């Protein structure tokens, strides 16, 4: 793990745990030290992680349960409005975590 990428997570408003920030995932998938690219990856990865964990899924399954699959699951059990607005889930969860956690 490259510490300069991992330590950028909490400093940028992401959660601090290695389970809840994508710095290690970036290190596994990307080459180089482009800070802007790393931050964009962390922002997008954070959104996906928040949505996936709000669905009570294991992060090991994040390559299988992409946003479209989760939206299909929500539709299948009658949560059409939520399935059509999955972008709102991470924003709402982060606001709640800041107040509740």
Protein Blocks (a to p, Z undefined) as FASTA:
>chain_A
ZZklmmmmmmnopafbfklccklmmmmmpgcjdfklmmmmmmmmmmmmmmmmmnopafkl
mmmmgfklmmmmmmmnopamlmmmmmmmmmmmmmmmmmmZZ
